[in-house]
Amino acid sequence: MARKSDWIIGGLLGGGVLVIIVVMVLLIAGPMLSSDSSLSGMGGGRVALVEVRGPITRADDTVKQIIKYREDESVRAIVLRIDSPGGAVAPTQEIFDELRKTRDAGKIIVASMGSVAASGGYYIACAADSIVANPGTITGSIGVITVAPSAEDLFEKIGIDWQVVKSGRHKDIGSMSRSMTDEELGIVQSVVDDVYDQFVGAVASYRPLSREEVVERADGRVYTGNQALPLGLVDRLGTYQDAIALAGRMAGLPEKPSVIRQRPKTFFEMLMENMETMTGLYSPGIVEYRYR
Protein backbone atom coordinates (compact mmCIF):
# COMPACT_ATOMS: atom_id res chain seq x y z
CA MET A 1 0.00 0.00 0.00
CA ALA A 2 1.42 3.40 -1.05
CA ARG A 3 2.42 5.69 1.71
CA LYS A 4 0.76 9.08 2.11
CA SER A 5 4.05 10.79 1.30
CA ASP A 6 4.19 8.93 -2.03
CA TRP A 7 0.77 10.27 -2.99
CA ILE A 8 1.86 13.81 -2.08
CA ILE A 9 5.08 13.54 -4.09
CA GLY A 10 3.19 12.04 -7.04
CA GLY A 11 0.64 14.83 -6.89
CA LEU A 12 3.31 17.50 -6.84
CA LEU A 13 5.12 15.92 -9.78
CA GLY A 14 1.88 15.57 -11.73
CA GLY A 15 0.96 19.17 -11.00
CA GLY A 16 4.38 20.34 -12.09
CA VAL A 17 4.06 18.47 -15.40
CA LEU A 18 0.61 19.99 -15.92
CA VAL A 19 1.96 23.49 -15.31
CA ILE A 20 4.78 22.88 -17.79
CA ILE A 21 2.29 21.68 -20.41
CA VAL A 22 0.06 24.72 -19.89
CA VAL A 23 3.04 27.08 -20.15
CA MET A 24 4.19 25.39 -23.36
CA VAL A 25 0.72 25.67 -24.86
CA LEU A 26 0.56 29.36 -23.98
CA LEU A 27 4.01 29.98 -25.45
CA ILE A 28 3.03 28.27 -28.68
CA ALA A 29 -0.46 29.74 -28.92
CA GLY A 30 0.40 33.17 -27.56
CA PRO A 31 1.77 34.66 -30.79
CA MET A 32 -1.25 33.28 -32.64
CA LEU A 33 -3.66 34.99 -30.26
CA SER A 34 -1.77 38.17 -29.53
CA SER A 35 -2.51 40.26 -32.61
CA ASP A 36 -6.21 40.96 -32.14
CA SER A 37 -9.00 40.03 -29.84
CA SER A 38 -12.60 40.14 -31.00
CA LEU A 39 -15.21 41.89 -28.90
CA SER A 40 -18.04 40.25 -30.82
CA GLY A 41 -18.65 37.68 -33.53
CA MET A 42 -17.16 37.70 -36.99
CA GLY A 43 -19.11 39.18 -39.83
CA GLY A 44 -18.91 40.48 -43.39
CA GLY A 45 -17.09 43.58 -42.22
CA ARG A 46 -15.54 44.73 -38.98
CA VAL A 47 -14.93 47.84 -36.94
CA ALA A 48 -11.43 48.13 -35.47
CA LEU A 49 -10.75 49.91 -32.19
CA VAL A 50 -7.61 52.00 -31.81
CA GLU A 51 -7.00 53.51 -28.38
CA VAL A 52 -4.89 56.55 -27.55
CA ARG A 53 -4.59 56.89 -23.79
CA GLY A 54 -2.43 59.16 -21.68
CA PRO A 55 0.14 61.72 -22.83
CA ILE A 56 1.27 61.30 -26.43
CA THR A 57 5.02 60.77 -26.19
CA ARG A 58 5.48 58.36 -29.10
CA ALA A 59 3.49 57.21 -32.11
CA ASP A 60 5.02 53.85 -33.09
CA ASP A 61 2.43 51.45 -31.69
CA THR A 62 -0.57 53.55 -32.68
CA VAL A 63 0.73 54.09 -36.21
CA LYS A 64 1.35 50.34 -36.63
CA GLN A 65 -2.24 49.59 -35.64
CA ILE A 66 -3.66 52.20 -38.01
CA ILE A 67 -1.61 50.91 -40.96
CA LYS A 68 -2.55 47.32 -40.14
CA TYR A 69 -6.26 48.08 -40.12
CA ARG A 70 -5.99 50.27 -43.21
CA GLU A 71 -4.53 47.34 -45.14
CA ASP A 72 -7.02 44.82 -43.71
CA GLU A 73 -9.88 44.52 -46.21
CA SER A 74 -12.19 43.04 -43.59
CA VAL A 75 -11.97 46.26 -41.56
CA ARG A 76 -14.47 48.77 -42.85
CA ALA A 77 -14.22 51.39 -40.12
CA ILE A 78 -11.99 52.47 -37.25
CA VAL A 79 -13.12 53.89 -33.92
CA LEU A 80 -10.38 56.05 -32.46
CA ARG A 81 -10.93 56.09 -28.70
CA ILE A 82 -9.12 59.09 -27.21
CA ASP A 83 -8.46 59.71 -23.54
CA SER A 84 -5.45 62.00 -23.74
CA PRO A 85 -4.39 65.55 -22.84
CA GLY A 86 -2.13 65.62 -25.89
CA GLY A 87 1.64 65.66 -25.86
CA ALA A 88 4.67 66.06 -28.08
CA VAL A 89 4.13 67.66 -31.48
CA ALA A 90 5.86 65.18 -33.81
CA PRO A 91 4.16 61.95 -32.63
CA THR A 92 0.81 63.76 -32.58
CA GLN A 93 1.31 64.79 -36.19
CA GLU A 94 2.45 61.28 -37.17
CA ILE A 95 -0.75 59.75 -35.77
CA PHE A 96 -2.85 62.43 -37.46
CA ASP A 97 -1.13 61.85 -40.80
CA GLU A 98 -1.72 58.08 -40.75
CA LEU A 99 -5.37 58.65 -39.86
CA ARG A 100 -5.64 61.10 -42.75
CA LYS A 101 -4.15 58.56 -45.16
CA THR A 102 -6.54 55.91 -43.86
CA ARG A 103 -9.53 58.17 -44.34
CA ASP A 104 -8.35 59.07 -47.86
CA ALA A 105 -8.06 55.33 -48.55
CA GLY A 106 -11.81 55.00 -48.00
CA LYS A 107 -11.97 53.71 -44.41
CA ILE A 108 -14.52 55.31 -42.11
CA ILE A 109 -12.99 56.86 -38.98
CA VAL A 110 -15.02 57.90 -35.95
CA ALA A 111 -13.32 59.59 -32.99
CA SER A 112 -14.76 58.74 -29.59
CA MET A 113 -13.73 61.13 -26.81
CA GLY A 114 -13.40 59.87 -23.25
CA SER A 115 -12.71 61.98 -20.16
CA VAL A 116 -10.12 64.18 -21.89
CA ALA A 117 -9.38 64.71 -25.58
CA ALA A 118 -7.62 68.04 -25.50
CA SER A 119 -4.84 69.79 -27.39
CA GLY A 120 -2.97 66.99 -29.21
CA GLY A 121 -5.84 64.66 -28.30
CA TYR A 122 -8.19 67.00 -30.15
CA TYR A 123 -5.68 67.39 -33.00
CA ILE A 124 -5.78 63.68 -33.90
CA ALA A 125 -9.57 63.59 -33.52
CA CYS A 126 -9.87 66.10 -36.35
CA ALA A 127 -8.71 63.48 -38.86
CA ALA A 128 -11.94 61.52 -38.26
CA ASP A 129 -15.06 61.62 -40.43
CA SER A 130 -17.07 62.27 -37.27
CA ILE A 131 -16.23 63.22 -33.68
CA VAL A 132 -18.36 61.90 -30.81
CA ALA A 133 -17.87 63.44 -27.36
CA ASN A 134 -19.50 62.86 -24.02
CA PRO A 135 -21.28 65.96 -22.68
CA GLY A 136 -18.65 66.19 -19.93
CA THR A 137 -15.58 65.43 -22.05
CA ILE A 138 -12.82 68.02 -21.64
CA THR A 139 -11.69 68.97 -25.13
CA GLY A 140 -10.37 71.91 -27.12
CA SER A 141 -7.21 73.46 -25.65
CA ILE A 142 -6.13 74.25 -29.20
CA GLY A 143 -2.70 75.70 -28.65
CA VAL A 144 0.99 75.11 -28.10
CA ILE A 145 3.18 75.33 -25.01
CA THR A 146 6.81 74.96 -24.10
CA VAL A 147 8.33 75.26 -20.64
CA ALA A 148 11.89 76.41 -19.94
CA PRO A 149 12.45 76.82 -16.19
CA SER A 150 15.35 79.01 -15.05
CA ALA A 151 17.27 78.29 -11.85
CA GLU A 152 19.86 81.00 -12.38
CA ASP A 153 19.16 82.78 -9.06
CA LEU A 154 19.12 79.51 -7.13
CA PHE A 155 22.43 78.35 -8.60
CA GLU A 156 24.00 81.71 -7.77
CA LYS A 157 22.84 81.45 -4.14
CA ILE A 158 24.27 77.97 -3.63
CA GLY A 159 27.46 78.74 -5.48
CA ILE A 160 27.07 76.68 -8.64
CA ASP A 161 28.69 78.16 -11.72
CA TRP A 162 28.04 76.74 -15.21
CA GLN A 163 30.79 76.69 -17.80
CA VAL A 164 29.10 76.36 -21.20
CA VAL A 165 30.98 75.71 -24.42
CA LYS A 166 28.75 76.13 -27.47
CA SER A 167 28.99 76.38 -31.22
CA GLY A 168 26.66 79.37 -31.51
CA ARG A 169 25.27 82.04 -29.21
CA HIS A 170 21.78 80.55 -29.22
CA LYS A 171 22.81 76.91 -28.73
CA ASP A 172 21.86 76.89 -25.04
CA ILE A 173 18.46 78.57 -25.36
CA GLY A 174 16.26 77.27 -22.54
CA SER A 175 19.12 76.12 -20.34
CA MET A 176 18.27 76.06 -16.64
CA SER A 177 21.58 77.79 -15.92
CA ARG A 178 20.31 81.19 -17.09
CA SER A 179 17.25 83.15 -18.09
CA MET A 180 16.56 83.71 -21.77
CA THR A 181 17.24 87.09 -23.31
CA ASP A 182 14.46 89.04 -25.02
CA GLU A 183 15.90 88.01 -28.38
CA GLU A 184 15.85 84.34 -27.37
CA LEU A 185 12.28 84.62 -26.07
CA GLY A 186 11.36 85.98 -29.48
CA ILE A 187 13.02 83.01 -31.21
CA VAL A 188 11.17 80.48 -29.05
CA GLN A 189 7.92 82.39 -29.54
CA SER A 190 8.38 82.18 -33.32
CA VAL A 191 8.71 78.38 -33.04
CA VAL A 192 5.58 78.16 -30.90
CA ASP A 193 3.69 80.42 -33.33
CA ASP A 194 4.70 78.28 -36.31
CA VAL A 195 3.61 75.03 -34.62
CA TYR A 196 0.38 76.73 -33.51
CA ASP A 197 -0.25 77.78 -37.12
CA GLN A 198 0.10 74.12 -38.17
CA PHE A 199 -2.47 73.11 -35.54
CA VAL A 200 -4.96 75.75 -36.67
CA GLY A 201 -4.43 74.72 -40.29
CA ALA A 202 -5.17 71.07 -39.53
CA VAL A 203 -8.38 71.92 -37.68
CA ALA A 204 -9.53 74.31 -40.41
CA SER A 205 -8.83 71.71 -43.10
CA TYR A 206 -10.76 68.86 -41.47
CA ARG A 207 -13.51 70.58 -39.49
CA PRO A 208 -16.44 72.53 -41.02
CA LEU A 209 -14.90 75.79 -39.83
CA SER A 210 -13.08 78.63 -41.52
CA ARG A 211 -9.60 79.53 -40.39
CA GLU A 212 -10.95 82.67 -38.73
CA GLU A 213 -13.53 80.62 -36.81
CA VAL A 214 -10.85 78.20 -35.64
CA VAL A 215 -8.63 81.07 -34.43
CA GLU A 216 -11.56 82.45 -32.41
CA ARG A 217 -11.80 79.10 -30.59
CA ALA A 218 -8.07 78.43 -30.44
CA ASP A 219 -6.85 80.60 -27.57
CA GLY A 220 -5.87 77.57 -25.49
CA ARG A 221 -9.09 77.34 -23.49
CA VAL A 222 -10.85 74.04 -22.86
CA TYR A 223 -14.49 73.23 -23.53
CA THR A 224 -16.84 70.53 -22.37
CA GLY A 225 -18.28 68.30 -25.05
CA ASN A 226 -21.58 70.09 -24.52
CA GLN A 227 -19.92 73.47 -25.20
CA ALA A 228 -17.87 72.18 -28.12
CA LEU A 229 -20.89 70.91 -30.06
CA PRO A 230 -22.45 74.28 -31.04
CA LEU A 231 -18.97 75.63 -31.76
CA GLY A 232 -18.47 72.97 -34.45
CA LEU A 233 -15.51 71.36 -32.68
CA VAL A 234 -17.37 68.03 -32.35
CA ASP A 235 -20.22 66.54 -34.38
CA ARG A 236 -22.44 64.86 -31.81
CA LEU A 237 -22.75 63.87 -28.18
CA GLY A 238 -22.67 60.21 -27.25
CA THR A 239 -20.84 57.35 -25.63
CA TYR A 240 -18.18 54.94 -26.82
CA GLN A 241 -20.92 52.46 -27.77
CA ASP A 242 -22.69 55.19 -29.73
CA ALA A 243 -19.44 55.79 -31.64
CA ILE A 244 -19.17 52.10 -32.53
CA ALA A 245 -22.77 52.03 -33.75
CA LEU A 246 -22.19 55.20 -35.79
CA ALA A 247 -19.04 53.79 -37.38
CA GLY A 248 -20.96 50.66 -38.32
CA ARG A 249 -23.80 52.62 -39.90
CA MET A 250 -21.42 54.87 -41.82
CA ALA A 251 -19.61 51.79 -43.14
CA GLY A 252 -22.86 50.03 -44.09
CA LEU A 253 -22.44 47.28 -41.50
CA PRO A 254 -25.13 45.50 -39.43
CA GLU A 255 -26.64 47.19 -36.38
CA LYS A 256 -24.16 45.48 -34.03
CA PRO A 257 -20.93 45.25 -36.02
CA SER A 258 -18.08 42.93 -35.17
CA VAL A 259 -15.41 44.86 -33.29
CA ILE A 260 -11.74 43.93 -33.06
CA ARG A 261 -8.99 45.46 -30.99
CA GLN A 262 -5.31 44.99 -30.30
CA ARG A 263 -4.65 42.46 -27.55
CA PRO A 264 -4.48 43.94 -24.05
CA LYS A 265 -0.93 44.84 -23.04
CA THR A 266 0.91 42.72 -20.54
CA PHE A 267 1.80 44.07 -17.12
CA PHE A 268 5.45 44.41 -18.18
CA GLU A 269 4.51 46.33 -21.34
CA MET A 270 2.29 48.72 -19.36
CA LEU A 271 5.04 49.20 -16.76
CA MET A 272 7.64 50.07 -19.39
CA GLU A 273 5.21 52.33 -21.23
CA ASN A 274 4.32 54.20 -18.04
CA MET A 275 7.99 54.65 -17.17
CA GLU A 276 8.64 56.07 -20.62
CA THR A 277 5.62 58.34 -20.36
CA MET A 278 6.68 59.67 -16.96
CA THR A 279 10.21 60.42 -18.15
CA GLY A 280 8.79 62.28 -21.16
CA LEU A 281 6.30 64.43 -19.27
CA TYR A 282 6.81 68.18 -19.27
CA SER A 283 10.36 67.95 -20.59
CA PRO A 284 11.98 71.42 -20.56
CA GLY A 285 12.27 72.92 -24.01
CA ILE A 286 9.90 70.43 -25.69
CA VAL A 287 7.23 72.12 -27.79
CA GLU A 288 3.95 70.36 -27.09
CA TYR A 289 0.29 70.17 -28.01
CA ARG A 290 -0.61 69.59 -24.38
CA TYR A 291 -3.38 70.52 -21.97
CA ARG A 292 -1.84 71.43 -18.57
Solvent accessible surface area in square Angstrom, and as a share of the most:
residue,aa,sasa,rsa
1,M,241,1.08
2,A,53,0.41
3,R,169,0.62
4,K,163,0.69
5,S,53,0.34
6,D,60,0.31
7,W,183,0.64
8,I,95,0.48
9,I,97,0.49
10,G,40,0.38
11,G,48,0.46
12,L,128,0.64
13,L,120,0.59
14,G,41,0.40
15,G,34,0.32
16,G,33,0.31
17,V,85,0.49
18,L,111,0.55
19,V,91,0.52
20,I,101,0.51
21,I,90,0.46
22,V,73,0.42
23,V,70,0.40
24,M,106,0.47
25,V,84,0.48
26,L,115,0.57
27,L,127,0.63
28,I,121,0.61
29,A,26,0.20
30,G,29,0.28
31,P,98,0.61
32,M,149,0.66
33,L,129,0.64
34,S,35,0.22
35,S,53,0.34
36,D,41,0.21
37,S,40,0.26
38,S,61,0.39
39,L,88,0.44
40,S,51,0.33
41,G,57,0.55
42,M,140,0.62
43,G,49,0.47
44,G,80,0.77
45,G,3,0.03
46,R,33,0.12
47,V,0,0.00
48,A,0,0.00
49,L,5,0.02
50,V,0,0.00
51,E,49,0.22
52,V,9,0.05
53,R,139,0.51
54,G,26,0.25
55,P,39,0.25
56,I,6,0.03
57,T,44,0.25
58,R,110,0.40
59,A,3,0.02
60,D,71,0.37
61,D,65,0.34
62,T,17,0.10
63,V,25,0.14
64,K,138,0.59
65,Q,24,0.11
66,I,0,0.00
67,I,56,0.28
68,K,74,0.31
69,Y,0,0.00
70,R,51,0.19
71,E,127,0.57
72,D,38,0.20
73,E,163,0.73
74,S,41,0.26
75,V,1,0.01
76,R,97,0.35
77,A,0,0.00
78,I,0,0.00
79,V,0,0.00
80,L,0,0.00
81,R,40,0.15
82,I,0,0.00
83,D,36,0.19
84,S,0,0.00
85,P,35,0.22
86,G,0,0.00
87,G,3,0.03
88,A,23,0.17
89,V,20,0.12
90,A,60,0.47
91,P,16,0.10
92,T,0,0.00
93,Q,48,0.22
94,E,94,0.42
95,I,1,0.01
96,F,18,0.08
97,D,47,0.24
98,E,23,0.10
99,L,0,0.00
100,R,70,0.25
101,K,82,0.35
102,T,0,0.00
103,R,70,0.26
104,D,100,0.52
105,A,67,0.52
106,G,61,0.59
107,K,25,0.11
108,I,36,0.18
109,I,0,0.00
110,V,0,0.00
111,A,0,0.00
112,S,1,0.01
113,M,1,0.00
114,G,4,0.04
115,S,76,0.49
116,V,37,0.21
117,A,0,0.00
118,A,0,0.00
119,S,0,0.00
120,G,0,0.00
121,G,0,0.00
122,Y,0,0.00
123,Y,10,0.04
124,I,0,0.00
125,A,0,0.00
126,C,1,0.00
127,A,0,0.00
128,A,2,0.02
129,D,45,0.23
130,S,5,0.03
131,I,0,0.00
132,V,2,0.01
133,A,0,0.00
134,N,38,0.19
135,P,73,0.46
136,G,57,0.55
137,T,1,0.01
138,I,50,0.25
139,T,0,0.00
140,G,0,0.00
141,S,8,0.05
142,I,0,0.00
143,G,14,0.13
144,V,26,0.15
145,I,71,0.36
146,T,34,0.20
147,V,65,0.37
148,A,37,0.28
149,P,56,0.35
150,S,58,0.37
151,A,15,0.12
152,E,67,0.30
153,D,103,0.53
154,L,101,0.50
155,F,30,0.12
156,E,134,0.60
157,K,170,0.72
158,I,102,0.52
159,G,65,0.63
160,I,82,0.42
161,D,111,0.57
162,W,124,0.43
163,Q,155,0.69
164,V,70,0.40
165,V,150,0.86
166,K,85,0.36
167,S,112,0.73
168,G,33,0.32
169,R,161,0.59
170,H,55,0.25
171,K,148,0.63
172,D,21,0.11
173,I,47,0.24
174,G,20,0.19
175,S,31,0.20
176,M,87,0.39
177,S,14,0.09
178,R,56,0.20
179,S,61,0.39
180,M,41,0.18
181,T,72,0.42
182,D,126,0.65
183,E,88,0.40
184,E,6,0.03
185,L,90,0.45
186,G,42,0.40
187,I,63,0.32
188,V,33,0.19
189,Q,97,0.43
190,S,64,0.41
191,V,69,0.40
192,V,21,0.12
193,D,70,0.36
194,D,81,0.42
195,V,17,0.09
196,Y,60,0.23
197,D,70,0.36
198,Q,77,0.34
199,F,0,0.00
200,V,1,0.00
201,G,23,0.22
202,A,12,0.09
203,V,0,0.00
204,A,25,0.20
205,S,83,0.53
206,Y,56,0.21
207,R,15,0.06
208,P,104,0.66
209,L,21,0.11
210,S,50,0.32
211,R,98,0.36
212,E,118,0.53
213,E,67,0.30
214,V,0,0.00
215,V,72,0.42
216,E,127,0.57
217,R,36,0.13
218,A,3,0.03
219,D,87,0.45
220,G,34,0.33
221,R,139,0.51
222,V,52,0.30
223,Y,19,0.07
224,T,43,0.25
225,G,0,0.00
226,N,89,0.46
227,Q,98,0.43
228,A,0,0.00
229,L,64,0.32
230,P,111,0.70
231,L,52,0.26
232,G,18,0.17
233,L,0,0.00
234,V,3,0.02
235,D,53,0.28
236,R,102,0.37
237,L,64,0.32
238,G,11,0.10
239,T,69,0.40
240,Y,48,0.18
241,Q,118,0.52
242,D,71,0.37
243,A,0,0.00
244,I,14,0.07
245,A,31,0.24
246,L,13,0.06
247,A,0,0.00
248,G,0,0.00
249,R,154,0.56
250,M,77,0.34
251,A,13,0.10
252,G,61,0.59
253,L,18,0.09
254,P,89,0.56
255,E,150,0.67
256,K,177,0.75
257,P,10,0.06
258,S,7,0.05
259,V,8,0.05
260,I,2,0.01
261,R,66,0.24
262,Q,68,0.30
263,R,73,0.27
264,P,96,0.61
265,K,82,0.35
266,T,69,0.40
267,F,152,0.63
268,F,133,0.55
269,E,60,0.27
270,M,92,0.41
271,L,78,0.39
272,M,93,0.41
273,E,70,0.32
274,N,86,0.44
275,M,104,0.47
276,E,69,0.31
277,T,22,0.13
278,M,131,0.58
279,T,111,0.65
280,G,28,0.27
281,L,45,0.22
282,Y,113,0.43
283,S,30,0.19
284,P,74,0.47
285,G,45,0.43
286,I,76,0.39
287,V,32,0.19
288,E,10,0.04
289,Y,0,0.00
290,R,25,0.09
291,Y,44,0.17
292,R,193,0.70
